[in-house]
């Protein structure tokens, strides 16, 4: 959708106010109130039972693992864990929930308050949370399989979700982008949710309003539903803010609505007028007993939790003398951070280790679309390879491009690989001297240029010796020999 230039100019008059609702599907084996399995990609309507199909006479039973995962995320987000809890019925008709209503939490969310620290353009901000509560997911309505009917897949019905609700405290699409990025990293770090937005296990609704700068009252809110990529969250918010400003500048009224984002058109489209909370007629579910979480149980979960990313970044900088960039990159995924810690216990070459993990290892994982959890890489072999580089037996280029892939695929020791491929660097002065003499003899004009002051040519000579030796010449020793010969 195209917007007049004046809309962009007038946008400086307005402040954007955003609140986000992120739905995270929990990493449990079964559904929230039944023993039905949950895994992505199963044939339609195969992960159901009389309970999830709401057959008469069936009763739900709470999955205790869901409670523990909610507590874990609440602790990580500095929330108050509400010890007395119950589930409520949300009376809003879902065509793809056989019961006709959703079970959620209203008066007693399991986690209250809290915050998530983000960084935008070098500036830190604490995003304030309103609540984290548990609810069940609905099934999936499929509208594009037939022209004259809708299909319903109930596999997802009853899947446990955490809804993480912020206060209306975000003020730009960039802040929203960074918040969801940080939250996705956190739920993955804690093994609460896999964060796969393309599979729908992490989804976001954005509540957006605008107001004149300096005003304190919130404007009319519009909700954009089911944003399924972080990039689209940013694009949808930008598009909706432009639409709202255009309406106000034209003297029109913003309607409280639920809208959807059309990626192709880059605009939002209305779905329905928005309901208020009292329209849902919440009441305590009579089939589910209230539950109490003891302080002892909360403390036990807290003591079992891993160190969180922000704290680990500072620890990496202090204990291993890593740069802020390296520490942040290593702590981007828990499996990578854990691998670094394990390897760092066996070597003091911390920077070289970080370079290997963030460089060739991460490249290999990305190219093969796998995580370090799925690929077993020998810490011992990697540490030995780094030691071989330090001792001058191989250089980094050969180690990363030729030896490391074989370590990963075949789990062979690096020395055996280098020996079998004839990759051990030659440091013997006589042999190196012969290669250097041969290269200098072939390039007399370059030798003259070097002696006249073009010292950058040393790299050319080293490269030619490397070619001649088929990569076996030790570049450090070669450089020393060249400098000595060329200085005469």
C-alpha positions as CSV (number, residue, x, y, z in Angstrom):
1,X,0.0,0.0,0.0
2,X,1.3,3.5,-0.9
3,X,1.1,6.3,1.5
4,X,1.3,10.0,0.7
5,X,4.6,11.7,1.6
6,X,2.8,14.0,4.1
7,X,2.0,10.9,6.2
8,X,5.7,10.3,6.7
9,X,6.3,13.9,7.5
10,X,3.4,14.1,10.0
11,X,4.5,10.9,11.8
12,X,6.9,13.0,13.9
13,X,3.9,14.5,15.6
14,X,2.8,11.1,17.0
15,X,4.0,8.6,19.5
16,X,3.4,4.9,18.8
17,X,2.4,2.7,21.7
18,X,2.7,-1.0,21.4
19,X,1.8,-4.0,23.6
20,X,2.7,-7.5,22.5
21,X,1.1,-10.8,23.3
22,X,3.4,-13.7,22.4
23,X,2.1,-17.3,22.4
24,X,4.8,-19.9,23.1
25,X,4.0,-23.6,22.6
26,X,5.5,-25.5,25.4
27,X,8.0,-28.4,25.0
28,X,5.9,-31.1,26.6
29,X,5.2,-34.6,25.3
30,X,1.5,-34.3,25.7
31,X,-1.3,-31.7,25.7
32,X,-2.4,-29.5,28.5
33,X,-5.4,-31.5,29.8
34,X,-5.0,-34.9,28.1
35,X,-2.4,-37.5,27.2
36,X,-2.6,-36.8,23.5
37,X,0.8,-36.5,21.9
38,X,1.9,-33.3,20.2
39,X,4.5,-33.1,17.4
40,X,4.6,-31.0,14.3
41,X,3.7,-32.6,10.9
42,X,1.4,-35.5,12.0
43,X,-1.4,-36.4,9.7
44,X,-4.6,-34.4,10.4
45,X,-6.7,-35.4,13.3
46,X,-4.4,-38.2,14.5
47,X,-3.4,-36.6,17.8
48,X,-6.8,-36.6,19.4
49,X,-8.7,-38.5,22.1
50,X,-12.2,-38.5,23.6
51,X,-10.9,-35.7,26.0
52,X,-9.6,-33.4,23.4
53,X,-12.7,-34.1,21.3
54,X,-14.9,-33.2,24.3
55,X,-16.9,-36.4,24.3
56,X,-19.6,-36.3,27.0
57,X,-18.5,-37.6,30.3
58,X,-14.8,-37.0,29.8
59,X,-12.8,-34.8,32.3
60,X,-9.6,-32.9,31.8
61,X,-6.5,-33.3,34.0
62,X,-3.7,-30.7,34.3
63,X,-0.3,-31.6,32.8
64,X,2.1,-30.8,35.8
65,X,5.0,-30.3,33.5
66,X,3.3,-27.2,32.0
67,X,3.2,-25.6,35.5
68,X,6.9,-26.1,35.9
69,X,7.8,-24.6,32.5
70,X,5.6,-21.6,33.3
71,X,7.4,-21.1,36.6
72,X,10.8,-21.4,34.9
73,X,10.0,-18.7,32.4
74,X,8.5,-16.5,35.1
75,X,11.6,-16.7,37.2
76,X,13.8,-15.9,34.2
77,X,11.6,-12.8,33.5
78,X,11.7,-11.6,37.2
79,X,8.0,-12.2,37.6
80,X,6.0,-12.8,40.8
81,X,5.0,-16.5,40.8
82,X,1.3,-16.6,41.9
83,X,1.1,-19.5,44.3
84,X,-2.7,-19.9,44.3
85,X,-4.0,-20.6,40.8
86,X,-7.0,-21.8,38.9
87,X,-8.1,-22.2,35.3
88,X,-11.0,-20.3,33.7
89,X,-13.3,-20.8,30.8
90,X,-13.1,-18.2,28.1
91,X,-16.5,-18.2,26.4
92,X,-15.7,-17.2,22.9
93,X,-16.7,-19.7,20.2
94,X,-13.9,-21.5,18.5
95,X,-15.0,-23.6,15.5
96,X,-11.8,-25.6,15.9
97,X,-12.1,-26.3,19.7
98,X,-14.7,-29.1,20.1
99,X,-15.7,-27.9,23.6
100,X,-16.8,-24.5,22.1
101,X,-14.7,-22.6,24.6
102,X,-11.1,-22.2,25.5
103,X,-9.5,-22.9,28.9
104,X,-7.2,-20.2,30.0
105,X,-6.3,-18.1,33.1
106,X,-7.9,-14.7,33.9
107,X,-7.9,-13.5,37.5
108,X,-4.9,-15.5,38.6
109,X,-2.2,-15.7,35.9
110,X,0.6,-17.9,37.1
111,X,3.2,-15.1,36.6
112,X,2.6,-11.4,37.3
113,X,4.7,-8.5,36.4
114,X,8.3,-9.0,35.4
115,X,10.5,-7.6,32.7
116,X,12.7,-8.5,29.7
117,X,15.9,-6.5,29.0
118,X,16.5,-5.6,25.4
119,X,19.0,-3.4,23.5
120,X,18.0,-1.2,20.6
121,X,20.6,0.9,18.8
122,X,23.0,0.6,21.7
123,X,20.4,1.6,24.2
124,X,19.1,-0.8,26.9
125,X,15.5,-0.9,27.9
126,X,13.5,-3.0,30.3
127,X,10.3,-4.1,28.6
128,X,7.7,-4.4,31.4
129,X,5.5,-7.5,31.5
130,X,1.9,-7.5,32.6
131,X,1.5,-11.3,33.0
132,X,2.4,-14.7,31.8
133,X,-0.5,-17.2,31.8
134,X,-1.3,-20.7,30.7
135,X,-3.9,-21.6,28.1
136,X,-4.7,-24.2,25.5
137,X,-4.3,-23.7,21.8
138,X,-7.2,-24.1,19.3
139,X,-7.1,-26.4,16.3
140,X,-6.5,-25.3,12.8
141,X,-9.1,-24.2,10.2
142,X,-8.0,-24.8,6.6
143,X,-9.8,-22.6,4.1
144,X,-7.9,-23.1,0.9
145,X,-8.2,-26.9,0.4
146,X,-11.7,-26.7,-1.1
147,X,-13.6,-23.9,-2.7
148,X,-16.9,-24.5,-0.9
149,X,-15.9,-25.8,2.6
150,X,-13.5,-25.4,5.4
151,X,-11.4,-28.3,6.8
152,X,-10.5,-28.6,10.5
153,X,-7.4,-30.3,11.9
154,X,-7.8,-30.8,15.7
155,X,-4.2,-32.1,16.3
156,X,-3.2,-28.7,17.8
157,X,-6.4,-28.4,19.9
158,X,-5.4,-28.5,23.6
159,X,-1.7,-28.0,23.0
160,X,-0.2,-26.1,26.0
161,X,0.7,-22.4,25.5
162,X,2.2,-19.7,27.6
163,X,0.9,-16.2,26.7
164,X,3.5,-13.6,27.5
165,X,1.8,-10.1,27.7
166,X,3.7,-6.9,27.8
167,X,2.5,-3.6,29.1
168,X,1.9,-0.9,26.4
169,X,5.5,0.2,26.8
170,X,7.1,-0.3,23.4
171,X,7.3,2.7,21.1
172,X,8.6,1.5,17.8
173,X,8.7,-1.5,15.4
174,X,12.4,-1.8,16.1
175,X,11.8,-2.2,19.9
176,X,9.1,-4.9,19.1
177,X,11.5,-6.7,16.8
178,X,14.3,-6.8,19.5
179,X,11.9,-7.8,22.2
180,X,10.6,-10.8,20.3
181,X,14.1,-11.8,19.2
182,X,15.3,-11.7,22.9
183,X,12.2,-13.6,24.1
184,X,12.6,-16.3,21.5
185,X,16.3,-16.7,22.5
186,X,15.2,-16.9,26.2
187,X,12.5,-19.6,25.7
188,X,14.9,-21.7,23.7
189,X,17.7,-21.2,26.2
190,X,15.4,-22.6,29.0
191,X,14.0,-25.4,26.8
192,X,10.5,-23.9,27.4
193,X,9.7,-23.6,23.6
194,X,11.5,-24.4,20.4
195,X,10.8,-20.9,19.1
196,X,10.1,-22.2,15.5
197,X,7.8,-19.4,14.2
198,X,7.6,-21.1,10.8
199,X,5.9,-24.1,12.5
200,X,3.6,-21.8,14.6
201,X,5.1,-22.7,18.0
202,X,5.9,-19.0,18.6
203,X,3.3,-16.5,17.4
204,X,2.7,-12.9,18.2
205,X,-0.3,-10.5,18.4
206,X,0.5,-6.8,18.3
207,X,-1.7,-4.2,20.0
208,X,-1.0,-0.8,18.5
209,X,-2.2,2.8,19.1
210,X,-1.0,6.3,18.3
211,X,-1.2,9.5,20.2
212,X,0.1,13.1,19.9
213,X,3.6,13.4,21.5
214,X,3.2,14.7,25.1
215,X,-0.2,13.1,25.6
216,X,-0.6,10.4,28.3
217,X,-4.0,8.8,27.4
218,X,-3.8,5.8,25.2
219,X,-5.4,6.0,21.7
220,X,-7.8,3.6,20.1
221,X,-6.2,0.2,20.0
222,X,-5.9,-2.1,17.0
223,X,-4.8,-5.7,17.3
224,X,-2.9,-7.5,14.5
225,X,-3.2,-11.3,14.9
226,X,-1.0,-14.2,14.3
227,X,2.3,-12.7,13.2
228,X,4.5,-15.6,12.4
229,X,7.9,-14.1,11.8
230,X,10.0,-11.5,13.6
231,X,10.5,-9.7,10.3
232,X,6.8,-9.5,9.7
233,X,6.1,-8.2,13.2
234,X,8.3,-5.2,12.3
235,X,6.7,-4.7,8.9
236,X,3.2,-5.1,10.1
237,X,3.6,-2.5,12.9
238,X,5.2,0.0,10.5
239,X,2.3,-0.5,8.0
240,X,-0.4,-0.2,10.6
241,X,1.1,2.9,12.2
242,X,1.2,4.6,8.7
243,X,-2.5,3.6,8.2
244,X,-3.5,5.1,11.6
245,X,-1.7,8.4,11.0
246,X,-3.3,8.7,7.6
247,X,-6.7,8.2,9.1
248,X,-6.2,10.8,11.8
249,X,-4.6,13.3,9.4
250,X,-7.6,12.9,7.1
251,X,-10.0,13.6,10.0
252,X,-11.3,10.0,10.2
253,X,-11.8,7.8,13.2
254,X,-9.7,4.8,14.1
255,X,-11.9,1.8,14.9
256,X,-11.0,-0.7,17.6
257,X,-10.5,-3.8,15.5
258,X,-8.7,-7.1,15.0
259,X,-6.7,-7.1,11.8
260,X,-4.4,-9.3,9.9
261,X,-1.2,-8.5,8.0
262,X,-1.0,-9.3,4.3
263,X,2.7,-9.8,3.4
264,X,2.3,-9.5,-0.3
265,X,0.4,-6.1,-0.1
266,X,2.4,-5.0,3.0
267,X,-0.8,-3.7,4.7
268,X,-3.2,-4.8,7.4
269,X,-6.8,-5.9,6.7
270,X,-9.8,-6.0,9.0
271,X,-11.0,-9.3,10.4
272,X,-13.6,-8.2,13.0
273,X,-14.4,-5.5,15.5
274,X,-12.4,-6.1,18.7
275,X,-13.9,-7.6,21.8
276,X,-13.2,-6.4,25.3
277,X,-12.2,-8.8,28.1
278,X,-15.7,-8.8,29.7
279,X,-17.1,-10.1,26.4
280,X,-15.4,-13.4,27.1
281,X,-17.4,-14.0,30.4
282,X,-14.6,-15.7,32.2
283,X,-15.4,-18.0,35.1
284,X,-13.5,-20.7,37.0
285,X,-13.6,-24.0,35.2
286,X,-15.6,-26.4,37.4
287,X,-13.9,-29.5,35.9
288,X,-10.4,-28.5,37.0
289,X,-9.4,-28.1,40.6
290,X,-7.5,-25.0,41.8
291,X,-3.8,-25.7,42.4
292,X,-1.3,-24.3,44.9
293,X,2.4,-23.9,44.2
294,X,4.6,-24.2,47.2
295,X,7.6,-21.9,47.8
296,X,9.7,-25.0,48.2
297,X,8.7,-26.1,44.7
298,X,9.5,-22.7,43.2
299,X,12.9,-22.7,44.9
300,X,13.7,-26.2,43.5
301,X,12.9,-25.1,40.0
302,X,15.0,-21.9,40.4
303,X,18.0,-23.9,41.7
304,X,17.8,-26.2,38.7
305,X,17.8,-23.4,36.1
306,X,20.9,-22.7,33.9
307,X,22.7,-19.4,34.1
308,X,20.9,-16.9,31.9
309,X,22.4,-15.4,28.7
310,X,23.1,-11.9,30.0
311,X,24.9,-13.1,33.1
312,X,26.9,-15.7,31.0
313,X,28.0,-13.0,28.6
314,X,29.6,-11.1,31.4
315,X,31.2,-14.3,32.8
316,X,32.7,-15.1,29.4
317,X,34.2,-11.6,29.1
318,X,35.7,-11.9,32.6
319,X,36.9,-15.5,32.8
320,X,38.0,-16.0,29.2
321,X,39.0,-12.4,28.2
322,X,36.7,-12.5,25.2
323,X,35.4,-9.4,23.5
324,X,31.8,-8.3,24.0
325,X,31.0,-9.4,20.4
326,X,32.5,-12.9,20.8
327,X,30.8,-13.4,24.2
328,X,27.4,-12.3,22.8
329,X,27.7,-14.5,19.8
330,X,28.7,-17.6,21.8
331,X,25.7,-17.0,24.1
332,X,23.3,-16.7,21.2
333,X,22.4,-20.4,21.6
334,X,22.8,-22.4,24.8
335,X,24.2,-25.5,23.0
336,X,27.0,-23.3,21.6
337,X,27.7,-21.7,24.9
338,X,27.8,-25.1,26.6
339,X,30.2,-26.5,24.0
340,X,32.5,-23.5,24.4
341,X,32.6,-24.0,28.2
342,X,33.3,-27.7,27.8
343,X,36.2,-27.1,25.4
344,X,37.6,-24.1,27.3
345,X,38.1,-26.5,30.3
346,X,40.7,-28.3,28.1
347,X,42.6,-25.4,26.5
348,X,43.8,-21.9,27.3
349,X,43.5,-20.7,23.7
350,X,40.1,-19.1,24.3
351,X,40.2,-16.7,21.4
352,X,41.2,-19.4,18.9
353,X,38.4,-21.6,20.3
354,X,35.9,-18.8,19.9
355,X,37.0,-18.2,16.4
356,X,36.6,-21.8,15.5
357,X,33.1,-22.1,17.0
358,X,31.8,-18.8,15.6
359,X,33.5,-19.3,12.2
360,X,33.8,-22.7,10.5
361,X,31.7,-24.7,13.0
362,X,28.8,-22.3,12.9
363,X,29.1,-22.1,9.1
364,X,28.9,-25.9,8.9
365,X,25.8,-26.0,11.1
366,X,24.1,-23.3,9.1
367,X,24.9,-24.9,5.8
368,X,23.5,-28.2,7.0
369,X,20.5,-26.6,8.8
370,X,21.3,-28.3,12.1
371,X,22.1,-27.3,15.6
372,X,25.0,-28.3,17.8
373,X,22.5,-30.4,19.8
374,X,22.0,-32.5,16.7
375,X,25.7,-32.7,15.6
376,X,28.2,-34.5,17.9
377,X,31.6,-32.7,17.6
378,X,34.5,-34.1,19.6
379,X,35.7,-31.5,22.0
380,X,39.0,-33.4,22.4
381,X,39.7,-33.4,18.6
382,X,38.9,-29.7,18.3
383,X,41.2,-28.8,21.2
384,X,44.0,-30.9,19.6
385,X,43.4,-29.2,16.3
386,X,43.8,-25.8,17.9
387,X,47.0,-27.0,19.6
388,X,48.4,-28.1,16.2
389,X,47.8,-24.6,14.9
390,X,49.5,-23.1,17.9
391,X,52.5,-25.4,17.4
392,X,52.7,-24.5,13.7
393,X,51.9,-28.0,12.4
394,X,49.0,-26.7,10.3
395,X,47.6,-23.2,9.6
396,X,44.1,-22.0,10.4
397,X,42.9,-22.1,6.7
398,X,43.9,-25.7,6.2
399,X,42.6,-26.7,9.7
400,X,39.2,-25.2,9.1
401,X,38.6,-26.1,5.5
402,X,40.2,-29.5,5.2
403,X,40.6,-31.1,8.7
404,X,37.6,-29.9,10.6
405,X,35.0,-31.2,8.2
406,X,36.5,-34.7,8.5
407,X,36.6,-34.4,12.3
408,X,32.8,-33.5,12.2
409,X,31.8,-36.2,9.8
410,X,34.1,-39.1,10.7
411,X,35.3,-38.3,14.2
412,X,38.9,-38.9,13.4
413,X,41.8,-37.3,15.3
414,X,43.2,-34.2,13.6
415,X,46.8,-35.4,13.5
416,X,45.9,-38.6,11.8
417,X,43.8,-36.6,9.2
418,X,46.6,-34.1,8.6
419,X,49.2,-36.9,8.2
420,X,47.0,-39.0,5.8
421,X,46.4,-35.9,3.6
422,X,50.0,-34.7,3.8
423,X,49.0,-31.4,5.4
424,X,51.6,-31.1,8.1
425,X,53.4,-27.8,7.7
426,X,57.1,-27.9,6.8
427,X,59.3,-25.8,9.2
428,X,62.6,-27.3,8.1
429,X,64.8,-24.4,7.1
430,X,66.6,-26.1,4.1
431,X,63.4,-27.1,2.3
432,X,61.7,-23.8,3.0
433,X,64.9,-22.0,1.8
434,X,64.7,-23.9,-1.5
435,X,61.0,-22.9,-2.1
436,X,61.7,-19.2,-1.2
437,X,64.7,-19.1,-3.6
438,X,62.6,-20.6,-6.4
439,X,59.8,-18.1,-5.9
440,X,62.2,-15.1,-5.8
441,X,64.0,-16.3,-8.9
442,X,60.7,-16.4,-10.8
443,X,59.8,-12.8,-9.8
444,X,62.9,-10.6,-10.2
445,X,60.9,-7.5,-11.0
446,X,58.8,-7.8,-7.9
447,X,62.0,-8.2,-5.8
448,X,63.3,-4.9,-7.2
449,X,59.9,-3.2,-6.4
450,X,60.1,-4.6,-2.8
451,X,63.6,-3.3,-2.3
452,X,62.5,0.1,-3.5
453,X,60.0,0.3,-0.7
454,X,56.9,-1.6,-1.8
455,X,56.9,-3.8,1.4
456,X,53.3,-5.0,0.8
457,X,54.6,-7.4,-1.7
458,X,55.8,-9.7,1.1
459,X,52.3,-11.2,1.1
460,X,52.6,-12.0,-2.6
461,X,55.9,-13.9,-2.0
462,X,54.4,-15.8,0.9
463,X,51.4,-16.8,-1.1
464,X,53.6,-18.1,-4.0
465,X,55.7,-20.2,-1.6
466,X,52.4,-21.6,-0.2
467,X,51.3,-22.6,-3.7
468,X,54.6,-24.1,-4.5
469,X,54.6,-26.1,-1.3
470,X,51.0,-27.1,-1.7
471,X,50.1,-25.4,1.6
472,X,52.8,-27.2,3.6
473,X,55.1,-24.3,4.2
474,X,54.9,-22.6,7.6
475,X,53.9,-19.0,6.7
476,X,55.6,-17.5,9.8
477,X,58.9,-19.1,9.1
478,X,58.6,-18.3,5.3
479,X,58.0,-14.7,6.2
480,X,61.1,-14.6,8.3
481,X,63.3,-16.2,5.6
482,X,61.9,-13.8,2.9
483,X,62.5,-10.7,5.0
484,X,66.0,-11.8,5.7
485,X,66.8,-12.5,2.0
486,X,65.1,-9.4,0.7
487,X,66.9,-7.1,3.2
488,X,70.3,-8.0,1.6
